[in-house]
């Protein structure tokens, strides 16, 4: 897969995660699945845990995509310092988000942790967006130098 499409997929799935996370928070379902990382009954939850399970599943998918993007950036010889920095920060932020998500559940939705989780999520989105923009610029520059 080309790097720019991997970065774009990361951004789209991250946006979906933020949308689902907002729904989980606004609907009061944040503690509907009281165990972490899995809900009661293991990998496949009951109906009562489904929304929170989807949030966690999409979070795991997002984390995998963002880390894969960072690996791709570092393996690409044409990557400059800007894209290396934004993708690396995105990876750091996604790992932080997963850790904070677990702490939020353990702390029973402590307001400060929830606020920090939201703030880091915004930084994560910014770094993922910049990484996607830089990846598309790299691809465009590669095409223009070949022509």
DSSP file (Angstrom, degrees, kcal/mol; ACC not computed):
  #  RESIDUE AA STRUCTURE BP1 BP2  ACC     N-H-->O    O-->H-N    N-H-->O    O-->H-N    TCO  KAPPA ALPHA  PHI   PSI    X-CA   Y-CA   Z-CA
    1    1 A X              0   0    0      0, 0.0     2,-0.1     0, 0.0     5,-0.0   0.000 360.0 360.0 360.0 138.6    0.0    0.0    0.0
    2    2 A X    >>  -     0   0    0      1,-0.1     4,-1.8     4,-0.0     3,-0.7  -0.421 360.0-120.4 -69.9 146.0    1.3    3.4   -0.8
    3    3 A X  H 3> S+     0   0    0      1,-0.3     4,-2.6     2,-0.2     5,-0.2   0.855 109.4  56.1 -57.5 -40.8    2.2    5.5    2.2
    4    4 A X  H 3> S+     0   0    0    131,-0.3     4,-2.0     1,-0.2    -1,-0.3   0.852 108.6  47.9 -65.0 -32.6   -0.2    8.3    1.5
    5    5 A X  H <> S+     0   0    0     -3,-0.7     4,-2.5     2,-0.2    -1,-0.2   0.842 110.4  51.1 -76.5 -32.6   -3.2    5.9    1.4
    6    6 A X  H  X S+     0   0    0     -4,-1.8     4,-2.2     2,-0.2    -2,-0.2   0.914 112.0  47.6 -65.6 -42.5   -2.1    4.3    4.7
    7    7 A X  H  X S+     0   0    0     -4,-2.6     4,-2.0     2,-0.2   125,-0.2   0.899 112.6  49.1 -64.4 -40.8   -1.8    7.7    6.3
    8    8 A X  H  X S+     0   0    0     -4,-2.0     4,-2.6     2,-0.2    -2,-0.2   0.911 109.6  51.3 -65.6 -42.3   -5.3    8.6    4.9
    9    9 A X  H  X S+     0   0    0     -4,-2.5     4,-2.6     1,-0.2     5,-0.3   0.904 108.9  52.2 -60.8 -40.8   -6.8    5.4    6.2
   10   10 A X  H  X S+     0   0    0     -4,-2.2     4,-2.4     1,-0.2    -1,-0.2   0.922 110.9  47.5 -59.1 -44.4   -5.3    6.2    9.6
   11   11 A X  H  X S+     0   0    0     -4,-2.0     4,-2.5     2,-0.2    -2,-0.2   0.917 113.1  47.0 -64.9 -44.4   -6.9    9.6    9.5
   12   12 A X  H  X S+     0   0    0     -4,-2.6     4,-2.2     2,-0.2    -2,-0.2   0.925 114.9  45.3 -65.8 -45.0  -10.3    8.3    8.4
   13   13 A X  H  X S+     0   0    0     -4,-2.6     4,-2.4     2,-0.2    -1,-0.2   0.885 112.4  52.6 -67.4 -37.4  -10.4    5.5   11.0
   14   14 A X  H  X S+     0   0    0     -4,-2.4     4,-2.4    -5,-0.3    -2,-0.2   0.922 108.3  50.1 -62.0 -44.0   -9.2    8.0   13.7
   15   15 A X  H  X S+     0   0    0     -4,-2.5     4,-2.3     1,-0.2    -2,-0.2   0.914 110.5  50.3 -61.0 -41.8  -12.0   10.4   12.9
   16   16 A X  H  X S+     0   0    0     -4,-2.2     4,-2.8     1,-0.2    -1,-0.2   0.907 109.2  52.1 -60.7 -41.7  -14.5    7.5   13.1
   17   17 A X  H  X S+     0   0    0     -4,-2.4     4,-3.0     1,-0.2    -2,-0.2   0.911 109.2  48.9 -61.1 -43.1  -13.0    6.6   16.5
   18   18 A X  H  X S+     0   0    0     -4,-2.4     4,-2.3     2,-0.2    -1,-0.2   0.891 111.3  50.2 -65.0 -39.0  -13.4   10.2   17.7
   19   19 A X  H  X S+     0   0    0     -4,-2.3     4,-2.0     2,-0.2    -2,-0.2   0.945 113.9  44.1 -63.0 -48.5  -17.0   10.2   16.5
   20   20 A X  H  X S+     0   0    0     -4,-2.8     4,-2.8     1,-0.2    -2,-0.2   0.905 112.5  53.1 -63.9 -41.4  -17.8    6.9   18.3
   21   21 A X  H  X S+     0   0    0     -4,-3.0     4,-2.4     1,-0.2    -1,-0.2   0.887 107.7  51.0 -61.5 -39.7  -15.9    8.1   21.4
   22   22 A X  H  X S+     0   0    0     -4,-2.3     4,-2.9     2,-0.2    -1,-0.2   0.900 111.0  48.7 -62.9 -40.7  -18.0   11.2   21.5
   23   23 A X  H  X S+     0   0    0     -4,-2.0     4,-2.3     2,-0.2     6,-0.3   0.927 110.3  50.6 -64.7 -44.7  -21.2    9.1   21.2
   24   24 A X  H  <>S+     0   0    0     -4,-2.8     5,-2.2     1,-0.2     6,-0.6   0.922 115.8  42.9 -58.1 -45.0  -20.0    6.8   24.0
   25   25 A X  H ><5S+     0   0    0     -4,-2.4     3,-1.2     1,-0.2     5,-0.2   0.943 115.4  46.7 -67.6 -49.0  -19.3    9.8   26.3
   26   26 A X  H 3<5S+     0   0    0     -4,-2.9    -1,-0.2     1,-0.3    -2,-0.2   0.805 112.6  50.1 -66.8 -29.7  -22.4   11.8   25.4
   27   27 A X  T 3<5S-     0   0    0     -4,-2.3    -1,-0.3    -5,-0.2    -2,-0.2   0.435 112.2-116.4 -90.6   2.2  -24.7    8.8   25.8
   28   28 A X  T < 5S+     0   0    0     -3,-1.2     3,-0.4    -4,-0.3    -3,-0.2   0.750  78.6 125.3  74.1  23.0  -23.3    7.8   29.2
   29   29 A X    > < +     0   0    0     -5,-2.2     3,-1.9    -6,-0.3     4,-0.4   0.292  30.8 111.0 -96.6  10.1  -22.0    4.4   28.0
   30   30 A X  T 3  S+     0   0    0     -6,-0.6     3,-0.2     1,-0.3    -1,-0.2   0.780  88.8  31.3 -57.8 -30.8  -18.4    5.1   29.1
   31   31 A X  T 3  S+     0   0    0     -3,-0.4    -1,-0.3     1,-0.1     3,-0.2   0.140  84.2 109.5-112.4  19.0  -18.6    2.4   31.8
   32   32 A X  S <  S+     0   0    0     -3,-1.9     2,-0.6     1,-0.3    -2,-0.1   0.808  86.3  43.8 -64.4 -26.2  -21.0    0.1   30.1
   33   33 A X  S    S-     0   0    0     -4,-0.4    -1,-0.3    -3,-0.2    16,-0.0  -0.864  76.5-176.7-117.4  93.5  -18.1   -2.3   29.7
   34   34 A X        +     0   0    0     -2,-0.6     2,-0.2    -3,-0.2    -1,-0.1   0.606  56.9  75.5 -75.4 -12.4  -16.4   -2.2   33.1
   35   35 A X  S    S-     0   0    0      2,-0.1     2,-0.4     3,-0.1     5,-0.1  -0.661  78.9-114.1 -97.8 155.0  -13.4   -4.4   32.3
   36   36 A X  S    S-     0   0    0     -2,-0.2     3,-0.1     1,-0.1    -2,-0.0  -0.998  83.7  -0.1-137.3 136.2  -10.4   -3.5   30.2
   37   37 A X  S    S+     0   0    0     -2,-0.4     2,-0.2     0, 0.0    -1,-0.1  -0.984 132.1  33.1 -87.8 -20.2   -9.3   -4.4   27.6
   38   38 A X  S    S-     0   0    0      1,-0.1     5,-0.1    -4,-0.0     2,-0.1  -0.635  77.1-124.5 -97.7 155.8  -12.1   -6.9   27.0
   39   39 A X  B >   -A   42   0A   0      3,-0.7     3,-1.2    -2,-0.2    -6,-0.1  -0.418  51.6 -69.3 -82.6 167.1  -15.7   -6.7   28.0
   40   40 A X  T 3  S+     0   0    0      1,-0.2     6,-0.4    -2,-0.1    -1,-0.2  -0.282 124.2  38.4 -54.3 148.7  -17.3   -9.4   30.1
   41   41 A X  T >  S-     0   0    0      4,-0.1     3,-0.5    -3,-0.1    -1,-0.2   0.548 113.5-108.5  78.2  12.8  -17.7  -12.6   28.0
   42   42 A X  B <  S-A   39   0A   0     -3,-1.2    -3,-0.7     1,-0.2     3,-0.0  -0.470  79.1  -2.6  81.8-138.5  -14.4  -12.1   26.3
   43   43 A X  T 3  S+     0   0    0     -2,-0.2     2,-0.7     1,-0.1    -1,-0.2   0.888 127.3  49.5 -68.3 -43.7  -13.8  -11.1   22.7
   44   44 A X  S <  S-     0   0    0     -3,-0.5    -1,-0.1    -6,-0.0     6,-0.1  -0.875  83.8-151.1-102.3 116.5  -17.4  -11.0   21.5
   45   45 A X        -     0   0    0     -2,-0.7    -4,-0.1     1,-0.1     2,-0.1  -0.261  16.2-103.9 -84.2 166.6  -19.6   -9.0   23.9
   46   46 A X    >   -     0   0    0     -6,-0.4     3,-1.3     1,-0.1     4,-0.4  -0.316  47.0 -95.1 -72.4 170.0  -23.3   -9.1   24.8
   47   47 A X  G >  S+     0   0    0      1,-0.3     3,-1.2     2,-0.2     4,-0.4   0.842 122.9  62.4 -57.9 -35.5  -25.6   -6.5   23.3
   48   48 A X  G 3  S+     0   0    0      1,-0.3    -1,-0.3     2,-0.1     4,-0.2   0.731 110.3  38.9 -66.9 -21.1  -25.3   -4.3   26.3
   49   49 A X  G <> S+     0   0    0     -3,-1.3     4,-2.4     1,-0.1    -1,-0.3   0.376  86.8 103.8-104.9   2.4  -21.5   -3.9   25.8
   50   50 A X  H <> S+     0   0    0     -3,-1.2     4,-2.6    -4,-0.4     5,-0.2   0.881  77.6  47.9 -60.7 -46.9  -21.6   -3.6   22.0
   51   51 A X  H  > S+     0   0    0     -4,-0.4     4,-2.2     1,-0.2    -1,-0.2   0.933 115.7  44.4 -63.2 -46.7  -21.1    0.2   21.6
   52   52 A X  H  > S+     0   0    0      1,-0.2     4,-2.2     2,-0.2    -1,-0.2   0.885 112.4  53.6 -65.4 -36.9  -18.1    0.3   24.0
   53   53 A X  H  X S+     0   0    0     -4,-2.4     4,-2.7     2,-0.2    -2,-0.2   0.911 107.5  50.7 -62.6 -42.2  -16.7   -2.8   22.4
   54   54 A X  H  X S+     0   0    0     -4,-2.6     4,-2.9     1,-0.2     5,-0.3   0.915 108.3  53.1 -60.8 -42.7  -16.9   -1.2   19.0
   55   55 A X  H  X S+     0   0    0     -4,-2.2     4,-2.0     1,-0.2    -1,-0.2   0.925 112.3  44.2 -57.8 -45.7  -15.1    1.9   20.4
   56   56 A X  H  X S+     0   0    0     -4,-2.2     4,-2.2     2,-0.2    -2,-0.2   0.881 113.0  51.1 -68.8 -38.2  -12.3   -0.3   21.7
   57   57 A X  H  X S+     0   0    0     -4,-2.7     4,-2.2     2,-0.2    -2,-0.2   0.929 112.1  45.9 -64.6 -45.2  -12.1   -2.4   18.5
   58   58 A X  H  X S+     0   0    0     -4,-2.9     4,-2.8     1,-0.2    -1,-0.2   0.854 110.4  55.4 -66.8 -33.5  -11.8    0.8   16.4
   59   59 A X  H  X S+     0   0    0     -4,-2.0     4,-2.7    -5,-0.3    -2,-0.2   0.915 108.3  47.4 -63.5 -42.8   -9.2    2.1   18.8
   60   60 A X  H  X S+     0   0    0     -4,-2.2     4,-2.2     2,-0.2    -2,-0.2   0.900 113.2  48.6 -64.7 -40.2   -7.1   -1.0   18.3
   61   61 A X  H  X S+     0   0    0     -4,-2.2     4,-2.4     2,-0.2    -2,-0.2   0.917 111.6  49.8 -64.3 -43.9   -7.5   -0.7   14.6
   62   62 A X  H  X S+     0   0    0     -4,-2.8     4,-2.8     1,-0.2     5,-0.2   0.934 109.9  50.5 -60.1 -47.7   -6.5    3.0   14.7
   63   63 A X  H  X S+     0   0    0     -4,-2.7     4,-2.4     1,-0.2     5,-0.2   0.914 110.7  49.4 -57.8 -44.2   -3.5    2.3   16.8
   64   64 A X  H  X S+     0   0    0     -4,-2.2     4,-2.4     1,-0.2    -1,-0.2   0.917 112.6  47.2 -62.2 -44.3   -2.3   -0.4   14.4
   65   65 A X  H  X S+     0   0    0     -4,-2.4     4,-2.3     2,-0.2    -2,-0.2   0.909 112.7  48.2 -65.0 -42.9   -2.8    1.9   11.3
   66   66 A X  H  X S+     0   0    0     -4,-2.8     4,-2.1     2,-0.2    -2,-0.2   0.911 113.6  46.7 -66.8 -41.5   -1.0    4.8   12.9
   67   67 A X  H  X S+     0   0    0     -4,-2.4     4,-2.4    -5,-0.2    -1,-0.2   0.911 112.0  51.2 -66.0 -41.3    2.0    2.7   14.0
   68   68 A X  H  X S+     0   0    0     -4,-2.4     4,-2.5    -5,-0.2    -2,-0.2   0.888 108.8  52.1 -61.8 -38.8    2.1    1.1   10.6
   69   69 A X  H  X S+     0   0    0     -4,-2.3     4,-2.6     2,-0.2    -1,-0.2   0.926 109.2  49.4 -62.6 -44.6    2.2    4.6    9.0
   70   70 A X  H  X S+     0   0    0     -4,-2.1     4,-2.4     2,-0.2    -2,-0.2   0.913 110.8  49.4 -62.5 -42.6    5.1    5.6   11.2
   71   71 A X  H  X S+     0   0    0     -4,-2.4     4,-1.9     1,-0.2    -1,-0.2   0.929 111.7  49.8 -60.9 -44.4    7.0    2.4   10.3
   72   72 A X  H  X S+     0   0    0     -4,-2.5     4,-1.3     1,-0.2    -2,-0.2   0.889 109.8  51.1 -60.5 -40.4    6.3    3.2    6.6
   73   73 A X  H  < S+     0   0    0     -4,-2.6     3,-0.4     1,-0.2     6,-0.3   0.935 111.5  46.4 -62.7 -46.5    7.5    6.8    7.1
   74   74 A X  H  < S+     0   0    0     -4,-2.4    -1,-0.2     1,-0.2    -2,-0.2   0.792 113.3  49.5 -70.1 -26.9   10.7    5.7    8.7
   75   75 A X  H  < S+     0   0    0     -4,-1.9     2,-0.5    -5,-0.2    -1,-0.2   0.698  91.0  92.5 -82.7 -19.5   11.4    3.0    6.1
   76   76 A X    ><  -     0   0    0     -4,-1.3     3,-1.5    -3,-0.4    -4,-0.0  -0.650  66.2-153.7 -80.0 120.9   10.7    5.4    3.2
   77   77 A X  T 3  S+     0   0    0     -2,-0.5    -1,-0.2     1,-0.3    -4,-0.0   0.696  92.2  59.3 -67.7 -19.0   14.0    7.0    2.1
   78   78 A X  T 3  S+     0   0    0      2,-0.0    -1,-0.3    -5,-0.0     2,-0.2   0.487  77.8 116.3 -89.4  -2.6   12.2   10.1    0.7
   79   79 A X    <   -     0   0    0     -3,-1.5     2,-0.1    -6,-0.3    56,-0.0  -0.457  52.0-153.8 -69.5 133.7   10.7   11.0    4.1
   80   80 A X     >  -     0   0    0     -2,-0.2     4,-1.8     1,-0.0     5,-0.2  -0.399  33.2 -90.8 -98.3-178.4   11.9   14.3    5.5
   81   81 A X  H  > S+     0   0    0      1,-0.2     4,-2.4     2,-0.2     5,-0.2   0.822 119.1  59.1 -63.5 -33.8   12.1   15.4    9.1
   82   82 A X  H  > S+     0   0    0      2,-0.2     4,-2.7     1,-0.2     5,-0.2   0.950 109.5  40.9 -63.7 -49.4    8.6   16.9    9.2
   83   83 A X  H  > S+     0   0    0      1,-0.2     4,-2.3     2,-0.2     5,-0.3   0.855 114.2  53.7 -70.7 -32.7    6.7   13.7    8.4
   84   84 A X  H  X S+     0   0    0     -4,-1.8     4,-1.9     2,-0.2    -1,-0.2   0.918 112.0  45.9 -63.8 -41.6    9.0   11.7   10.6
   85   85 A X  H  X S+     0   0    0     -4,-2.4     4,-2.6     2,-0.2    -2,-0.2   0.945 114.8  44.8 -67.2 -48.0    8.2   14.0   13.5
   86   86 A X  H  X S+     0   0    0     -4,-2.7     4,-2.1     1,-0.2    -2,-0.2   0.901 116.0  46.2 -66.9 -39.3    4.4   14.2   13.0
   87   87 A X  H  X S+     0   0    0     -4,-2.3     4,-2.0    -5,-0.2    -1,-0.2   0.890 113.3  49.3 -70.5 -36.8    4.1   10.4   12.5
   88   88 A X  H  X S+     0   0    0     -4,-1.9     4,-2.4    -5,-0.3    -2,-0.2   0.917 111.8  48.5 -67.2 -42.2    6.3    9.6   15.5
   89   89 A X  H  X S+     0   0    0     -4,-2.6     4,-3.0     2,-0.2    -2,-0.2   0.896 108.7  54.7 -63.4 -38.5    4.3   12.0   17.6
   90   90 A X  H  X S+     0   0    0     -4,-2.1     4,-2.5     2,-0.2    -2,-0.2   0.914 108.9  48.1 -60.2 -42.2    1.1   10.4   16.4
   91   91 A X  H  X S+     0   0    0     -4,-2.0     4,-2.1     2,-0.2     5,-0.2   0.924 112.2  48.4 -64.5 -43.7    2.4    7.0   17.5
   92   92 A X  H  X S+     0   0    0     -4,-2.4     4,-2.2     1,-0.2    -2,-0.2   0.929 113.9  47.5 -61.0 -44.2    3.4    8.4   20.9
   93   93 A X  H  X S+     0   0    0     -4,-3.0     4,-2.7     2,-0.2    -2,-0.2   0.869 109.7  52.0 -67.0 -36.4   -0.1   10.0   21.2
   94   94 A X  H  X S+     0   0    0     -4,-2.5     4,-2.2     2,-0.2    -1,-0.2   0.900 111.3  47.1 -69.5 -37.6   -2.0    6.9   20.2
   95   95 A X  H  X S+     0   0    0     -4,-2.1     4,-2.1     2,-0.2    -2,-0.2   0.906 112.9  50.1 -66.1 -40.2   -0.1    4.8   22.8
   96   96 A X  H  X S+     0   0    0     -4,-2.2     4,-3.0    -5,-0.2    -2,-0.2   0.911 109.6  51.8 -61.3 -43.0   -0.8    7.5   25.3
   97   97 A X  H  X S+     0   0    0     -4,-2.7     4,-2.9     2,-0.2    -2,-0.2   0.904 108.9  49.1 -62.2 -42.9   -4.5    7.4   24.3
   98   98 A X  H  X S+     0   0    0     -4,-2.2     4,-1.8     2,-0.2    -1,-0.2   0.920 113.9  46.5 -63.7 -42.4   -4.8    3.7   24.8
   99   99 A X  H  X S+     0   0    0     -4,-2.1     4,-2.2     2,-0.2    -2,-0.2   0.926 113.8  47.9 -64.1 -45.1   -3.1    3.9   28.2
  100  100 A X  H  X S+     0   0    0     -4,-3.0     4,-3.0     1,-0.2    -2,-0.2   0.883 107.0  57.3 -63.4 -38.5   -5.4    6.8   29.2
  101  101 A X  H  X S+     0   0    0     -4,-2.9     4,-1.7     1,-0.2    -1,-0.2   0.913 108.4  46.6 -57.8 -43.1   -8.5    5.0   27.9
  102  102 A X  H  X S+     0   0    0     -4,-1.8     4,-2.5     1,-0.2    -1,-0.2   0.912 113.1  48.9 -64.8 -42.5   -7.6    2.1   30.3
  103  103 A X  H  X S+     0   0    0     -4,-2.2     4,-2.8     1,-0.2     7,-0.2   0.877 106.8  56.0 -65.6 -37.3   -7.0    4.6   33.2
  104  104 A X  H  <>S+     0   0    0     -4,-3.0     5,-3.1     2,-0.2     6,-0.4   0.912 111.0  44.4 -60.4 -42.6  -10.3    6.3   32.5
  105  105 A X  H ><5S+     0   0    0     -4,-1.7     3,-1.5     3,-0.2    -2,-0.2   0.937 114.6  48.2 -66.7 -46.6  -12.1    3.0   32.9
  106  106 A X  H 3<5S+     0   0    0     -4,-2.5    -2,-0.2     1,-0.3    -1,-0.2   0.862 112.8  48.6 -62.6 -35.9  -10.1    2.1   36.0
  107  107 A X  T 3<5S-     0   0    0     -4,-2.8    -1,-0.3    -5,-0.2    -2,-0.2   0.295 115.6-115.8 -88.3   9.6  -10.7    5.5   37.6
  108  108 A X  T < 5S-     0   0    0     -3,-1.5    -3,-0.2     1,-0.2    -2,-0.1   0.919  73.6 -48.3  56.5  49.3  -14.5    5.3   36.8
  109  109 A X  S   <S-     0   0    0     -5,-3.1    -1,-0.2     1,-0.2    -4,-0.1   0.861  74.3-163.4  63.3  41.7  -14.5    8.2   34.3
  110  110 A X     >  -     0   0    0     -6,-0.4     4,-2.4    -7,-0.2     3,-0.2  -0.365  21.1-128.6 -56.4 131.2  -12.6   10.7   36.5
  111  111 A X  H  > S+     0   0    0      1,-0.2     4,-2.3     2,-0.2     5,-0.2   0.837 104.1  51.2 -57.8 -40.5  -13.2   14.1   35.0
  112  112 A X  H  > S+     0   0    0      2,-0.2     4,-2.4     1,-0.2    -1,-0.2   0.924 111.9  47.0 -65.9 -42.9   -9.6   15.2   34.8
  113  113 A X  H  > S+     0   0    0     -3,-0.2     4,-2.5     1,-0.2    -2,-0.2   0.891 111.4  51.4 -65.4 -38.9   -8.6   11.9   33.0
  114  114 A X  H  X S+     0   0    0     -4,-2.4     4,-2.0     2,-0.2    -1,-0.2   0.913 111.2  48.4 -63.0 -42.2  -11.5   12.2   30.6
  115  115 A X  H  X S+     0   0    0     -4,-2.3     4,-2.4     2,-0.2    -2,-0.2   0.903 112.3  47.6 -65.6 -41.7  -10.4   15.8   29.8
  116  116 A X  H  X S+     0   0    0     -4,-2.4     4,-2.9     2,-0.2     5,-0.3   0.901 109.4  54.7 -65.2 -40.0   -6.8   14.8   29.3
  117  117 A X  H  X S+     0   0    0     -4,-2.5     4,-1.7     1,-0.2    -2,-0.2   0.906 110.3  46.4 -58.8 -43.0   -8.0   11.9   27.1
  118  118 A X  H  X S+     0   0    0     -4,-2.0     4,-1.8     2,-0.2    -2,-0.2   0.924 112.5  50.1 -65.3 -45.1   -9.9   14.4   24.9
  119  119 A X  H  X S+     0   0    0     -4,-2.4     4,-1.9     1,-0.2    -2,-0.2   0.915 111.3  46.8 -62.1 -45.0   -7.0   16.8   24.7
  120  120 A X  H  X S+     0   0    0     -4,-2.9     4,-2.8     1,-0.2    -1,-0.2   0.865 108.1  58.7 -65.1 -34.5   -4.5   14.2   23.7
  121  121 A X  H  X S+     0   0    0     -4,-1.7     4,-2.4    -5,-0.3    -1,-0.2   0.886 104.9  49.7 -60.8 -38.8   -7.1   12.9   21.1
  122  122 A X  H  X S+     0   0    0     -4,-1.8     4,-2.3     2,-0.2    -1,-0.2   0.913 111.6  47.8 -67.0 -42.6   -7.1   16.4   19.5
  123  123 A X  H  X S+     0   0    0     -4,-1.9     4,-2.5     2,-0.2    -2,-0.2   0.904 111.0  52.4 -62.9 -40.6   -3.3   16.4   19.4
  124  124 A X  H  X S+     0   0    0     -4,-2.8     4,-2.4     1,-0.2    -2,-0.2   0.920 109.3  49.0 -60.5 -44.6   -3.4   12.9   17.9
  125  125 A X  H  X S+     0   0    0     -4,-2.4     4,-2.6     1,-0.2    -1,-0.2   0.917 110.6  51.1 -62.4 -42.6   -5.8   14.0   15.2
  126  126 A X  H  X S+     0   0    0     -4,-2.3     4,-2.5     1,-0.2    -2,-0.2   0.923 112.4  45.2 -61.4 -45.3   -3.6   17.0   14.4
  127  127 A X  H  X S+     0   0    0     -4,-2.5     4,-2.2     2,-0.2    -1,-0.2   0.876 113.9  49.3 -68.4 -36.6   -0.5   14.9   14.0
  128  128 A X  H  X S+     0   0    0     -4,-2.4     4,-2.1    -5,-0.2    -2,-0.2   0.894 111.6  49.6 -68.9 -39.5   -2.3   12.3   11.9
  129  129 A X  H  X S+     0   0    0     -4,-2.6     4,-2.5    -5,-0.2    -2,-0.2   0.936 112.1  47.4 -62.7 -47.4   -3.7   15.0    9.7
  130  130 A X  H  X S+     0   0    0     -4,-2.5     4,-2.9     1,-0.2     5,-0.2   0.895 109.9  53.3 -62.5 -39.4   -0.3   16.6    9.2
  131  131 A X  H  X S+     0   0    0     -4,-2.2     4,-2.4     2,-0.2    -1,-0.2   0.922 110.0  47.8 -61.3 -43.6    1.2   13.2    8.4
  132  132 A X  H  X S+     0   0    0     -4,-2.1     4,-2.2  -125,-0.2    -2,-0.2   0.920 112.3  49.2 -63.8 -43.3   -1.4   12.5    5.8
  133  133 A X  H  X S+     0   0    0     -4,-2.5     4,-2.1     1,-0.2    -2,-0.2   0.938 113.2  46.5 -60.7 -47.1   -0.8   15.9    4.2
  134  134 A X  H  X S+     0   0    0     -4,-2.9     4,-2.4     1,-0.2    -1,-0.2   0.871 110.3  53.9 -64.9 -36.3    2.9   15.4    4.2
  135  135 A X  H  X S+     0   0    0     -4,-2.4     4,-2.1    -5,-0.2  -131,-0.3   0.904 109.5  47.2 -65.4 -41.0    2.6   11.9    2.7
  136  136 A X  H  X S+     0   0    0     -4,-2.2     4,-2.3     2,-0.2    -1,-0.2   0.874 111.3  51.5 -68.9 -35.4    0.4   13.2   -0.2
  137  137 A X  H  X S+     0   0    0     -4,-2.1     4,-2.6     2,-0.2    -2,-0.2   0.911 109.4  50.7 -64.5 -41.5    3.0   16.1   -0.8
  138  138 A X  H  X S+     0   0    0     -4,-2.4     4,-2.2     2,-0.2    -2,-0.2   0.921 111.3  47.9 -60.6 -44.3    5.8   13.5   -0.9
  139  139 A X  H  X S+     0   0    0     -4,-2.1     4,-1.9     1,-0.2    -1,-0.2   0.903 112.0  49.3 -64.1 -41.7    3.8   11.4   -3.4
  140  140 A X  H  X S+     0   0    0     -4,-2.3     4,-2.3     1,-0.2    -1,-0.2   0.904 111.3  49.5 -65.9 -40.2    3.1   14.4   -5.6
  141  141 A X  H  X S+     0   0    0     -4,-2.6     4,-1.9     1,-0.2    -1,-0.2   0.873 108.5  53.4 -66.3 -35.9    6.7   15.5   -5.5
  142  142 A X  H  X S+     0   0    0     -4,-2.2     4,-1.1     2,-0.2    -1,-0.2   0.895 110.7  46.9 -64.7 -39.3    7.8   12.0   -6.5
  143  143 A X  H  X S+     0   0    0     -4,-1.9     4,-1.2     1,-0.2     3,-0.3   0.912 111.4  50.9 -68.2 -42.8    5.5   12.1   -9.5
  144  144 A X  H  < S+     0   0    0     -4,-2.3    -2,-0.2     1,-0.2    -1,-0.2   0.816 109.1  50.8 -68.3 -29.6    6.6   15.5  -10.6
  145  145 A X  H  < S+     0   0    0     -4,-1.9    -1,-0.2     1,-0.2    -2,-0.2   0.753 108.9  52.1 -78.2 -23.1   10.3   14.6  -10.4
  146  146 A X  H  <        0   0    0     -4,-1.1    -2,-0.2    -3,-0.3    -1,-0.2   0.740 360.0 360.0 -80.3 -23.8    9.7   11.5  -12.6
  147  147 A X     <        0   0    0     -4,-1.2    -1,-0.2    -5,-0.1    -2,-0.2   0.475 360.0 360.0 -79.4 360.0    7.9   13.5  -15.3
